[in-house]
Amino acid sequence: MEQLSQIFKKNRAEELPDDLWENFVLPINYQQYNLLKETKSVKVVGGRGTGKTMYLKYHAFSTQFSSKREQIPESALDVIGIYWKPDTHFVQLINENYIGKEWNSVFNTYVALSLLSKFSEFANTFLKSNYSDKTLKSNIENFIIPNILSSELSSHSLTLLELKKHVRGLLYKLQNWLHNPLKKFSIVLDAKATINYLVNELTDTNLLNSSSFHIFIDEFENFRGEQQKIINTWMKHGENPLLFSVAFKKHAIVSKETTGNETIQQRNDHRIIDLVDDIYANNESEFKILAAEIIANKIHNYSSTLVEFIDPKLISDQTMLNKRRSPAYKKEILNLVTTIFPQFTYEDISQQMLNDSILSDKIKKNIKQALKEKKSDININIYFDNNFSKETVVNSILLFRKTTKPQELANTFEEYKQGINNKKTIAYKEQVSNSIVGAILYIYSSFPKRICPIYAGFDRFCTMSKNNLRHLLELCYQSFIELENNSKNLEKIKNTLPIVKIDLQLKAAKFCSKQELDTISELGPYGQDLQKIAHRLGRIFYLKQKIRTQSQPENIHFSVETLSLQTLDPKVTELLYQAKLWNIIQEYDETTKDTENNLATKEYMLTPILAPYYKITMRKIHKIVFSISEFKTIFLENDDSYEKLYESFIHKWKIDEIFEDRTKDLGLFGEQY
C-alpha cells in the first residue's frame, strides 16, 4: 500500500486519468457554472494551478460516462463534452513562414483528425459505462462512418470504434510530414465541417437524435494568433448541435479576431467564467470548504476507515450538492481537516513567546529600549503580563510609536486588564487585534533560524494558497512527507487519522515556499526575470517587517504612483504582464477606478506561498506605494541600482537597529550560506 503522501503528490491534472469521477470535487456553487448547460461558447480563465484542466475534464465524456458512475441518467446524453488539448510544439510548427499558405488547411486537418479520435474514444467509453440502454450501446458499437467521410480518410469502411486507430496512423503521418513538408499532405479536411458532418450523422439518426456536442479546447493561449482566429470563428458561429469553448490562463493576451471582419464579443458570442473569482473563491469560506473536501476525499481514497462520512460517489454528483451545503456537513468536514492540520491561535503564539526565554528577552529589551528613548522610568513589567500575552507582545511595538505616551499606555493597559470598557480600552483592543500579526513577525524576524508558527494550520494553508489548489496540495504533500519521515511506525499512520504537528507543518511550508521561488525561473521565457522580481519584492516586504513601530503592519502587496500604463517602460509593462500571467503577482482593483489602465486604482500582491521564505505576512492588509522610478528599478534595473534603492528604504523607514539583511542568501530553513 502506497504511503499517504503519495496520494497528494499528484497535484496536476496531467498526472490523473481523464476519468475524474470520485476525484473531482464539485464546488458547492457549481450549478450556475455547468458547462453542459451552456447554450453559447464559454471562455474559462484561471491562473496557474487553479484547476482549469480538471474543470474541463469533469464536463467531458470520460468523467460523465465513467465506469465508476453507478447510475447514469438519460440526460447525460443531452450534451456530450469532448475535451482536447493540442500538442503545443506541433501547432507552433503550423505557420505560413514554415509551410507556406497551406498552413490553414494543415491546421484544420490536424484539429479534425484529433477531434475524430476523441469521438471514437467517446464511443468506447460509452460502451463501457453503466448507461442502461443496451440497444443504444449496440447501435453505437456498430455505427459505420459514412462513406463520404471514410473516403476522405483514405479508408473504405470504418466503425466509430475503429476510427481512433485509423486516425492515429494519419496523425503519425501528418507529424512526420510536417518535419519535411516538401509536397502537399495527402489528406485535407475542414475541421468544423468534418466534425459538424459527423455530429449531424449521429444526431440525425435514432442514435443520438436529442444530443448535442460541446468541444472544450484547453490551453488556447498556446495556439498561434492566426490559429486562434480560426477557433474564434467556430465559437462565434457555433450553434446546436455543435459548440466550441476554450480555456486559457488568466491575463493571457489572446486574439478576439475571427477569420472575417468580425470580432468575438462577450455576452453576444460567449460567456467568461473565471474559476477563482466566480467559482472557487467566490468567498473565502467557500474555498475552505472546497479545500477541506479535496483533502478529506484524498484521505478517504487512501483509507476509507479514516474518513467514513465522506462518500466519493457524492462529491462529483451535482444532484448531491444540497446535502453538501448543509451546515452540519460543513462543520464536520472543517473539524476533520483542522484536526489533521492544527494551528496555534495568535493568543497561543504570543503565550509561547512569553514562555520562551529568548523571545521573551527580546520583547523586554524592546520595551526597555522604547522607554529609554522616551526618557521614561516606568518599570518594564507594567507592560509585560503573562496573563495578557497578545497585549504584551503588541505593547512592545506600540511604545515605539511617536503618538504613544508611556504613562497613558500603562494606564490603558491596566484598565483593560480590569475589564473596564471606555473609549481608550476599546481603541486599545482594536490596536491589539490589528497589530498582533505584525508584532509577532517583527519579533521573529530577529531570529532567522526560527520559523514563525503563523504559517501552520489548515486555515493558513488556504490563505497561503490564495485559491491555488496546486499550492494547497503541495503543502499537504510536504506535510505528510514530514509526518512519515518523523514517524517510527508507518503502519500507525495507515490505521489512524493523521495529525501533522505544527513544527512539521512549518518545515513543509518553508520547503514549499522555497520550492516555489526556485520554480519561478522555469516559467516561460521570462522565468529568470520573474524570479528576480519576486525575490526583490520579498526582500523589500521583509525589510518593511523590520520597522519596529509596525504602524502599518503586514505588507505583501503594493501599488504604483501612475495614472496610466503608457507612462511605464514597455519592458516593465511586459514583465508585469508575465508576472500576472504566471500567477507570481496577483492583480486586484481598488474600490474606485477612473480609467481602464489606471495603475493607481490597482493593487498587486506577491503570491503568498512565498511568505514563509521571506518571513512576511500572507494576508493582504497594508500596501507599499512605489513611485514609477522605484517600480522600474525593482522590475528592470541591475543589481547595483536595486541595492541602492534597498538602502534608501532602510533610511526612509528608519530601520535604525543593527540590521543584517538575511534575505540575500537564505537557506531552506533560514540558515545562511
DOPA-658240 format. One record per residue: x, y, z of N, C-alpha, C in turn. Coordinates in steps of 0.1 Angstrom, whole numbers, plus 5000, padded with zeros to 4 digits. Atoms other than C-alpha are relative to their C-alpha. Example, Ala and Ser with C-alpha at 12.3 -4.5 7.8 and 13.67 -1.06 7.14 Angstrom:
DOPA-658240
500949885000512349555078500950125000 499149895000513749895071499250115008 
This chain:
DOPA-658240
500949885000500050005000500950135000 499149885001501550344990499750095012 500149914989502150605016499050114997 501049895001499650885023500550124992 499549885007501951155010499949984985 500050025015501950994975498650034994 501449975005498151044973499950154997 500049865002498851414975501050054990 498949965009501851414952499550044987 500549975013499751414921499150135001 500849874999498651784920499850074987 500349955013498451834883499049914993 501050085008495551724860500749904991 499350095009498051574837500549875006 499650124993499051324864498849915004 501250084997495551204868499349954987 500750055012493350994844498950104995 501049915005490851164822498749985007 501250034992488051004843500350055014 499949944987487751224873498949985010 501150034991484651084888500549945013 499550034986485151044926501350075003 498849934998488251264922499850155000 500349855002486851604911498950045010 501049954990485151784940499350124994 500849895006482351994926499950125010 500249884991482352354942498550005003 501450014996479152394961499150104993 500849905008478052694939500149964985 499750055013478652484908498950024990 501150025009475152474893499950114989 500149895010475252814876501250014991 498850005008478652734861500249864993 500050135007477752394845500250024985 499749985014479452394811499049934991 500950085009477052134798498650064999 501349935001474152374803500150124992 499849885007475652644783499449994986 500650005014473952744750500850094991 499049935009476852954737501449975005 498750034996480552934738500450065013 499549964987482552984770501550025000 498649994998485953114778500349985015 499750044987487252954810501450065003 498649944996490153154827500349975014 499550034987492253094857501550015000 498649994999495753144869500649865001 499350134999498452874871499649935012 500350084989497352594893498650015006 501349984995493752694897499049894995 500850115003492352384881499250014987 500849985013491252484845499849864993 500050125007492152144830499049905008 500950084992490351954859498550044997 501449955002487252164854499549964986 500450055014487152094816499849855000 500150155001487751724820498849955008 501250054992484951694846498850004990 501249995009482451804819500249914987 499850085012483951574792499549865002 500650134999482651224784500749905009 499350094992485451044802499550005015 500549994987484051164835498549985001 501550015000480351194827499549864998 500450145003480250834814501049915007 499050084992482750704840499449865003 500550134996482550334847499850005015 500250004985482650434884498750075003 501249934998479450634880498949894999 500950115000476850374890498750024993 501349975007473750544877500250124991 499949895010473950754845498750034995 501449965004470750944838500050024984 500149985015469450974802500450144996 499649865002470051344805501550024997 498549995003473851274803500350014985 499850005014473351234766499550134993 500549875005471751584762501250084994 498849935004475151744759501249915003 498850094999478351534753501250094999 498849925000481551714762501249934995 498850055006484751654742501250095005 498849924995488051764759501249974990 498850015008491051834737501150105003 498949914998494451984744501049984989 499150025012496752044714501449975005 498650024998500351944711500650144997 499549875001501952284717501150024990 498950005009505152214698499549984985 500650035014503152074668499350124994 500749895006500852374664500950124997 499149895003503752614666500749994987 499350025013505252454635499050034989 500949975010502052514616499850154998 500149855002502652864603500550024985 499749975014503053034569501450014997 498549995002506753104573500649874998 499450145001507452734576499549924989 500550095010505052564553499250074989 500749925011503552854532498650015002 501449974999499952934525499249875004 500850124997498952574531499849985015 500150024985499252624569498649995004 501350004995495552684572499349864998 500650135003494452354556500749905009 499350094991497152174576499550015014 500549984987495952324608498649945002 501350065000492352234600500049855000 499950145000493351884592500549945013 499550054987495251844624498950005011 501149994990492351964645498949894997 501150095004489851754625500449855004 499650134996491851434630500149985015 499950014985492451504667498649985006 501450014995488751554673499349874996 500550135004487751254653500449895009 499550104991489951044675499250015013 500749984988488151194705498549944999 501350065002484751094691500049855001 499950144999485950744688500249965014 499850024985487150754724498750005007 501349994993483650864734499249874998 500750125003482150564717500549885009 499450114991484550324736499650025014 500449974986483850504769498649975003 501450024999480150494764499649865001 500350144999480150124758500349935013 499550064987482050054790499250065012 500749934990479750284810498849925005 501250064994476750194832498750054994 501249955006474350364809499149884996 500950134999471350124809499549964986 500650045013470150134772501049924992 499250105007471749824757499950014985 500349995015470149884723500850114995 499249885005471750224720501549975000 498650044999475050084731500449914987 499750095011474849814704500050084987 500049925012473950074677501250094999 498849925000476850294688501249914996 498950095002479149994687500149974985 500150045014478049914651499950124990 500249885009477850274638501250004990 499049995011479650294604500250144996 499749865005481450614594499550014986 500549995013479650734563501150004990 499050025010481550654531500650144996 499449875004481951024522501150055009 498949964991483951084553501149905001 499050104999485750754554500950004988 499249995012486950804518500950125001 499149894998488351144528501149965009 499050054990490250954555500849884994 499350115007491650714529499749865005 500550134995489550424541498749974994 501350045006486650224527498949985010 501050034990484850114558500650005014 499649994986485250214594498850015009 500949974990483250184625500550125009 499649894992483250464650501149955010 499050054991485250244674501349984993 498750035007487850164647500650144996 499649875005488150534638501350055007 498849954992490750614666501349944995 498850075005493250354654500450054987 499749955014492950474618500650145001 499649864999493250844627501450015007 498749994993496250774650501149984989 499050025011498050644619500150134991 500049885008497050954599500850125007 499349904992498251184627501549985000 498650035000501551004628500650044986 499549965013501951064590500150154999 500049865001501051424594501150065008 498949954992503551484621501449974993 498850035007506251314601500250104987 500049925012505251514570500450155004 499749864996505451844589501550035003 498549984999509151784596500750004987 499450005013509751764559498950034990 501249975008506851934541500450044985 499649975014508151914505498850004990 501250005009504751844490498850005008 501350004993501051864499499849875008 500450124993499851634526498849934993 501050085008497651354512498650025004 501449984995494551444533499850155004 500349864996492951784536498550005005 501450004994489951834560499850145005 500449884992488052134572499549965013 500350064987487852084609498650015004 501449994995484452234617499149934991 500950075010482852094585500049855003 499950144997484151754593499349955012 500650034987483151744629498550025000 501449975001479851904621499249894992 500650115009479151634594499849885009 500150124992479951354619498950025011 501049984990477751514646498649994994 501350015006474851554622499649864996 500350145003475151194611499649925013 500350074987475051084648498650055005 501249954994472151314657498849994991 501250015009470051274626499449865000 500550144999469750904632499349995013 500650034987467950744661501049985011 499050034990471250704678500050115011 499849894990471751044695499250124995 500849905007468851244680499750125009 500349894991468451464711501350065006 498849964995472151514717500750114993 499149905006474551804711501449975006 498650024996478351814714500650145003 499349884996480452074732501549975001 498650025001484152084723500750105010 499249914990486452214752501549994996 498649995004489852324739500850075010 499249964989492452364766501350084994 498849935003495552594766499950084987 500349925012494052834740501250104997 498949905002496953074746501249954993 498850065006499452834732499849984985 500249995015497852854697500750134995 499549885006499453094673498850104997 501049915002497453414667499049974989 500850035011496253314633499149885002 500750124997495152984646498850035010 501149954991493153154674498950064993 501149945008491253344648499149904994 500850115006490053024632499149945011 500850064989488852884666499050105005 501049894997487253224674498850004991 501150005010485253194642499149885003 500850124997484052844652499150045012 500749964988483052994686498950094997 501049895004481253294671498849944993 501150055008479253084647499649865005 500550134995478652784669498650005003 501450024997475152654673499749855002 500450144998473352344683499949934987 499550094990474352064679501550005003 498650004998477952174680500550145005 499449884995479652434702501549985003 498650004997483252524708500350105012 499649924989484752664741501549985002 498650004998488252744752500350035015 499549964987490352774784501450054999 498749955001493452974790500350075013 499549934988495553144817499450145001 500549864998494053454832501150104997 499149895004495753774819500749964987 499350035012496953584788499450094989 500549925011496753804757499649914988 500550095011494653614732499250084990 500749925011493053724699498549995002 501549995000489453834697499550004986 500449995014489553844659499549874995 500450125007487953594636500650014986 499450005014488853504600499350104991 500749895007486353764588500350145006 499849874995485954124597499450025014 500649994987484154054629500949965011 499350054988485454004664499049925009 500850084991484253764690499750085013 500449914989482253954717499449935012 500650054988481453884753498550035000 501549994999477753834760499349954987 500650045013476853814723500449874995 499450125006479153534713500549905011 499450094990480553384745499850065014 500049964986480553394783501349975006 498750024994483653424805499749955014 500150064987483953204836501450015006 498749984993486753304860500049895011 500150114990487452984880500250055014 499749964986488853174910498950105005 501049904996486553484911498649955000 501450045001483353314901499749875007 500350144995483652954914500849975013 499250054989486552854937500150105012 499849914989486853174957499050114999 501149905000483553344954500050075014 499749944987484253404991500949905007 498950084993486953275015499449875006 500550124994484653035033499749894990 500350105010483652855001501349934995 498750065004487252804991500549905011 499650094989487952655026499249875000 500850125001485052415022500549914989 499550085011486252304988501449945003 498750064996489852265001499949895010 500250114990488652065030499549874994 500550115007486651835008501049934992 499050065008489551774985501049925009 499150074991491851685014499349885006 500750114994489251465031499849894990 500250105010488451284998501349924997 498850075003492051204991500449915012 499750094989492551065026499049885000 501050115001489350865022500449904989 499550095011490750724989501249925005 498950074994493850625009499649895009 500550104991491950455036498650055004 501449964998488150475038499650005015 500350014986488150385075500450135008 499549884994489950715083499050114999 500949905002487250935069498749944995 501250085004483950745069498850094995 501249925003481451035065500250064986 499849955014482951135030499649884991 500450105010481350945002500450054986 499549955013483350984969499050004989 501050005010480250904950499250135000 500849884999478751234962500750124994 499349875002481451484956500050044985 500149965015481251464917498650004995 501450015004477451434916499350135003 500749874998475651764911498749995007 501350024993472451614925500249995015 499750014985474151584959500550135006 499449874995475151954962499250055012 500749954989472352034986500449945013 499650074988473451775010501450055005 498649944996477051915010499950145004 500249864995475652265016499550015014 500550004986474252165050501050055010 499149954990475752345080500749895008 499550124992476252005098501249944992 499050065008478251865069501350094999 498849915001480452175065500850015013 499350004986481152175103500849885001 499350124998482151815102501349994991 498850005009484451855072501150095004 499049914996486152155086500749955013 499550064988486551985120501149904997 499150105003488251705103501450054995 498849955005490851905084500850085010 499349924989491652135113500649915010 499450104992492351825133501349954994 498850055007494751695107501150115000 499149895001496352035103499750115011 500449914989496052205137500850134999 499349885000497152565143500050075013 500049924988498052795171499350134997 500649865001495953105177501050105002 499149894997497653435179500350015015 499850004986497053415216501049895004 499150114997498753075217501550044997 498749965004501753205198500650105009 499549894991502053515220500449945013 499750064987501953295251501349924999 498850075002504653075237501250095000 498949905001506753375230500450055014 499749954987506453495266500749895008 499550114993507353145278501449964995 498750035006510453125256501050115004 499149914994513353285273500750104990 499349925010515053415241499050104994 501049915005511853565226499550105010 500449924989510753695259501050115003 499049904998514053875264500050104989 500049905011513754035230498850105002 501249914998510254165239500350105011 499749914989511554305272501150104996 499049905005514554465255499450114992 500749905008512254635230499350105009 500749914991510154775258500950095007 498949924993513254885277500550114991 499549905010514655055246499050114997 501049905003511455235238499850105011 500149914989511155365273501250095002 498849924999514755475273500050124990 500049895011514255675240499050105004 501149914996511155835255500350065014 499649944987513055915287499049975011 501050044990510555725308500749905010 499550094990511455555341499049905005 501050104996508355335342500649864999 499550145000509154975351499549924988 500450075012509054755320498949905003 501050104997506954505339498650055000 501349945001504054745338499349964987 500650035013503654655301500149854997 499750145002504554285305499249925010 500850084991501954045318499749864993 500250145006501953665312498649964998 501550035001498153665316499450074988 500449925011497853905287501150004989 498850025008500253765262499950084987 500149925012498953925230500250155002 499849864997498754265246501450035003 498649974997502254235259500950014988 499249995013503654155225499850134993 500349885007501854445210500550125007 499449894992502954675238501450034996 498649995004506454615227500350084987 499949925012505854785194499250135001 500849874999503255045204500950105007 499149904993505855205227500950074991 499049945010508055285197499350114992 500849905008505255495181500150145006 499849874996505655865183498850055009 501249954993502055915194499749935013 500250084987502255665223500750075011 499449954987502755815257500149895010 499850124991504255555281499050005011 500950004988502155665311498649974996 501450025005498955675290499849864996 500250145004499555325276500049925013 500050084988500355195311498650015007 501349994994497055335324499049934992 501050075008495055205295500249855001 499850144998496654865298499549945013 500650044987495754845335498550005000 501550005001492154945328499549894992 500450115009491954695300500149875008 499950134992493154415323498949995011 501050004990490554515348498649994994 501250025007487854475322499250134998 500749885001486954845321499850044985 500349965013485254955289499850154998 500149865003485855305277500650024986 499549985014486955475245501549964999 498650035001490655425253500249855000 499850144999490355055262499549934987 500650065013488154985231501050034989 499049975010490655165209501349915001 498950094997493454965226499849864995 500350145005491754635219500149994985 499950005014491454725183501450014995 498649995004495054825181500749865002 499450134997496054485196499649904988 500550095011493854305170500750034987 499549965013495254505141501549984999 498550005000498954485152500649875004 499450124994499354135167500949924990 499250085009500553965135501350074996 498849935003502954235126501050005011 499250014988504254235161500749875002 499450134999504853865161501049984990 499150015010506553875128501350085002 498849914997508754165139500949935010 499250074990509953975169500849884994 499450125006510653655149501050044990 499149965011512453855122501550015005 498649984994515453895146500649865002 499550134998515853515147499849914988 500250065013516353385112499949855000 500150155000516753015122498749955005 501350044995513253015137499050024989 501149985010510152965116498850045008 501149954992507253175129498849914998 501150095000504252955138498750044993 501249965007501753165119499849934986 500150075013502452955088499449865000 500550144998500952635102498550015002 501450014998497352525101499250004987 500850015012494652445076499550144995 500449875005493252795075501150084994 498949925005496652945070500649944987 499750075013497452685043499150064989 501049945010494352815025500450144996 499649865002495553175029501350014992 498750005008499053095016499749954986 500350055014497552904986499350114992 500749895007495353204978499349954988 500850065010492952994958500749924989 499250085009495752804941500049855005 500250144995494752434945501349925000 498750075001498152314934500950035012 499249974989499852504961499549945013 500750064988497352374987500549855001 499750145000498052014976501549985003 498550014997501852074977500350025015 499849984985501652205013499649875007 500550124994499651895022501049884998 499150105003502051665004501350015008 498849994993505151805020499849985015 500350024986503451805054499949855004 500050144998502751435051501349934998 498650045001506251375039500850015013 499449974987507451535071499549905011 500650094990505051325092500549864998 499550135003506151005075501549985004 498650004997509851095079500350005015 499949994985509351155116499249905008 500850104994507150865123500949875002 499350124997508650555140499149884995 501050115003505550345130499150054988 500849965012504250405094498749935000 501250075000501650135100498950085008 500949934992500050355126499350114992 500649895008499550635101498949944991 501050065008497650395079498749975007 501250044993495250305106499450105009 500549904992494750625125500050134992 500149875007493750975113501350085002 498749934999497051155105499850145006 499949864994497751465127501450054998 498649955003500651675115500350115010 499649904990502351855143500450134994 499849875005502852225139501450024995 498649985005506652215137500249934987 499850075012506351965109499350084988 500749925009503852185091500950124996 499149895003506252475094501149974991 498950045009509052285078499549984986 500650025013506752185050499750134993 500449875006505552545045501350074995 498849935004509152675044500649934987 499550085012510152395019499250044987 500949965011507152474996500350144995 499749865004507952844997501350014993 498750005006511552794988499949934986 500250075012510552544961499350084989 500849925010508052784945501050114995 499149905005510753054944501049944990 499150065009513152814927499349974987 500750045012510452704902499750124991 500349885008509753064890500950014988 499149985011512853064869499749914988 500450095011511352784848498750044993 501349965006508152974839500150094988 500049925013508153084803501450064997 498849945005510753284785500650115010 499649894991510953554813500249945014 500050064986511253304842501150055009 498949954992514653424854499850145005 500449864997513453784853499050005011 501150014991510353694872500549965014 499450044987512353514899500750115007 499349894994514553814904499050105005 501049904995511454044907499449955013 500650054988509853814932500950015012 499050004989513053794953500250155004 499849864996513454174952498850055008 501249964993509854234963500049935014 499950074987510253964990500950075010 499049944991513354135004499450145005 500649874995511554475005498949985010 501050034990508554335023500649955013 499350044988510854165047500650125008 499449884994512654495053498950085007 501149934994509354665059499549945013 500450084988508654395085500950045012 499049974990511754525104499750145007 500449874994510054865112499549975014 500450034986509754855150498750055004 501349954996506655065152498849924995 501050085007504654835129498750085000 501249925001502255125124499149974988 500850055012501254985090500649854998 499450135001501954615096499549914989 500550105009501654315073500050054985 499949955014502954415038500449884991 499750105010502854175009499450054986 500549955013501154394982500450154999 499549875004501854724965499250064989 500649935012500554984941501150094994 499049925007502355224917499450144998 500549865002502055604916500150044985 500149955014501055654880498549994996 501449995005497855734861499849914988 500250085013498455524830501249904998 499050095004500255224818501050054990 499249945010501555434790501350075005 498949934994503955614814501149905004 499150094996505755294822500949954988 499150065010508755154803499349874994 500750125006507354894778500649875005 499450134995509854634792499449975014 500650024987508354694827498649954999 501450045002504854664814499949854996 500050145004505754324797500349915012 499750084988507354194829498949995010 501150004991504354294849498949914995 500950095007502154114824500449865002 499550144998504253804826499849955015 500150034986504253814864498549975004 501450034998500453824864499649874993 500450125008500153554837500449885007 499550124994502253314857499649995015 500650004986500453404890501150025011 499049964991503653534906499550135008 500649884994501853864912498550004996 501550005002498053884916499550145001 500549875002496254194905498650025006 501349974994493354354924499650144996 500549875002491154654917499750065014 500449934988490754914944498550044998 501449975000487355054953499650094988 500249905011487555344928500949974988 499250035013488655314892499650114990 500349895010488955614869500149964986 499950045014490255454837500549865000 499750145001490955104825501549975003 498650024998494755144826500650085012 499649924989494955344858500649915011 499350094991497555164879499850055015 500249944987496855404908498849935007 501250074994493555214913500149854999 499850145000495154874910501149975011 499050054990497054674936500649874996 499450125004499454394932500649925012 499650084989500154114956501049894996 499150115002503153884957499449875004 500650134997502053524956500349965015 499850024985501553444994500749875003 499250134997503153094990501450045004 498649954997506453294993500150055013 499949934987505553435027500949935010 499250074990507253165048501550024997 498649985004510553205029500550145004 499649864997510653585034499650045014 500449974986509153575069499150125000 500949895001506353805059498649955001 501450044999502553805062499649944987 500650065012500453605038498750074997 501349935001497453845043500250144993 500049875007496654145021499450115010 500549904990496454415048500550144997 499549875003498754715042500949994988 499250015012500454805009501150115001 498949905002503654984999499750074987 500349935012503155254973501450044994 498749975006506155264949499850124990 500049905010507055564927500349924986 499750065013507455494889501549965000 498550035000511255514894500349885008 499750124991511255264923499549874993 500650115006508955034904500949954988 499150035011511255044873501349935005 498850064995514254974894499849865005 500350144995512654664911499949914988 500350095012511554524877501149994990 499250005012514254624853501550035003 498649954999517454784867500949895005 499050104996520654594875500150005015 499950024985521654474910500550125007 499549894993523654774919499050115002 501049904999520755014912498949955010 500950054990518454784932500550015014 499550004986520754764962500050155005 500149854996520855154962498650035004 501449984997517055154962499749945014 500350084988517054894990500650085012 499449924989519455105011499250135003 500849884997517255405006498749975008 501250044992514255215020500549985015 499650024986516355135051500050145007 500049874994516855505057498650065001 501449945001513355605046499149955012 500850064990511755365070500749995014 499349984987514255445098500349875007 499750134994515355085104501450025006 498849954994517955215128500649905010 499350094992518654905149501049934991 499050085008521654685139499349904991 500850085009520254535108500949934990 499250085009521854255088498949934990 500950065010519954165056500249854998 499850145001519453795058499149944989 500850065011517253755027500849984988 499250025012520053765002500449864997 499550145002521353415008499349915010 500650094990518753245030500049864995 500150145003518952875031498649955003 501450054999515952645033499350035013 500649984987515352695070500650135007 499649874994516853045074501550005002 498549994998520552945077500650074988 499349925010523053155058501149914994 498950075006525453005033501250095000 
